Amino acid sequence: MGQPDIHLYTAATMNGYKPVIFLEEAEIPYDLTPIDFARKEQKAPDYLRLNPNGRIPTIVDRSNDDFAIFESGAILWYLAEKYGQFLPEDPNARSETLQWLMFQMAGIGPMMGQAMYFQRIAAPNGEENPSAINRYVNESRRLLEVLDARLDGRDWLAGDEYTIADMATYPWARAYIWAKVSVDGLDNLNAWFARLDARPAIQKALTIPAARPGFWGDEDDSAFMKENAARFASDVSKN
Ligand SMILES: N[C@@H](CCC(=O)N[C@@H](CS)C(=O)NCC(=O)O)C(=O)O
């Protein structure tokens, strides 16, 4: 057997899990290079040629002249088109999928990312910023309420099927414990979490390239929190 078409560069983070979820759900063969942030592998010149933003994830499609794709939303979109899965054909359902994908990329991800940063990295490293914490936690909660309202009477975010919008949104929204954002009273959202938690492909994907149970609140996170904050200590001191 030759090499698989798709080569994935990723790490065990919310954005990093997204392409893994697609590839596992669609049962597409792929191989993987784990990127080690502690060694700054995401900033290495060879990697920056693939991903000018110096972040993960990235895929390279060997069957398409080693075409490289960065930005996790664009990666999911590319894979969905290449394999004809998880992106509806119907124009309106397709547009809805892309609307909710953009909502995740531009809203849920950045806001919950900042909520995490100020509480899980800046504060333990001696930078307390209550007004930033309030702003990002409140905005994250508001966005999760938008998801909850959208999921009223529906199983999935777009059209009537499971799509790349669900795949993109799940790792971020599901990490509400790690972001210290409450989902109390958001019954539709919690039911959607339960539907996705139960999928074998998701369970597998969340262990690749490594499991991070602290993100989902499945373990005492104090050791994980300390280790995570220490990895970013030098970035904080540069601010
Ligand atoms: N908008 C980008 C964000 C990617 C991103 O922020 N990745 C983080 C991990 S979730 C990363 O690579 N962090 C390492 C760094 O900032 O150096 C995407 O969705 O792909």
The ligand as an SDF file (V2000), in Angstrom:
LIG
                    3D

 20 19  0  0  0  0  0  0  0  0999 V2000
   -7.8970   30.0180   13.0710 N   0  0  0  0  0  0  0  0  0  0  0  0
   -6.9220   28.9580   13.2120 C   0  0  0  0  0  0  0  0  0  0  0  0
   -6.4530   28.9290   14.6560 C   0  0  0  0  0  0  0  0  0  0  0  0
   -5.3950   27.8810   14.8730 C   0  0  0  0  0  0  0  0  0  0  0  0
   -4.8470   27.9400   16.2920 C   0  0  0  0  0  0  0  0  0  0  0  0
   -5.0030   28.9370   17.0040 O   0  0  0  0  0  0  0  0  0  0  0  0
   -4.2010   26.8390   16.6790 N   0  0  0  0  0  0  0  0  0  0  0  0
   -3.5940   26.8020   18.0000 C   0  0  0  0  0  0  0  0  0  0  0  0
   -3.9900   25.5340   18.7120 C   0  0  0  0  0  0  0  0  0  0  0  0
   -5.7360   25.4250   18.9530 S   0  0  0  0  0  0  0  0  0  0  0  0
   -2.0810   26.8050   17.8560 C   0  0  0  0  0  0  0  0  0  0  0  0
   -1.5550   26.2920   16.8880 O   0  0  0  0  0  0  0  0  0  0  0  0
   -1.3660   27.3640   18.8530 N   0  0  0  0  0  0  0  0  0  0  0  0
    0.0640   27.3790   18.8510 C   0  0  0  0  0  0  0  0  0  0  0  0
    0.6270   28.7590   18.7590 C   0  0  0  0  0  0  0  0  0  0  0  0
   -0.1350   29.7290   18.9030 O   0  0  0  0  0  0  0  0  0  0  0  0
    1.8390   28.9030   18.5630 O   0  0  0  0  0  0  0  0  0  0  0  0
   -7.5680   27.6170   12.8140 C   0  0  0  0  0  0  0  0  0  0  0  0
   -8.7650   27.4680   13.0670 O   0  0  0  0  0  0  0  0  0  0  0  0
   -6.8870   26.7670   12.2420 O   0  0  0  0  0  0  0  0  0  0  0  0
  1  2  1  0
  2  3  1  0
  2 18  1  0
  3  4  1  0
  4  5  1  0
  5  6  2  0
  5  7  1  0
  7  8  1  0
  8  9  1  0
  8 11  1  0
  9 10  1  0
 11 12  2  0
 11 13  1  0
 13 14  1  0
 14 15  1  0
 15 16  2  0
 15 17  1  0
 18 19  2  0
 18 20  1  0
M  END
$$$$
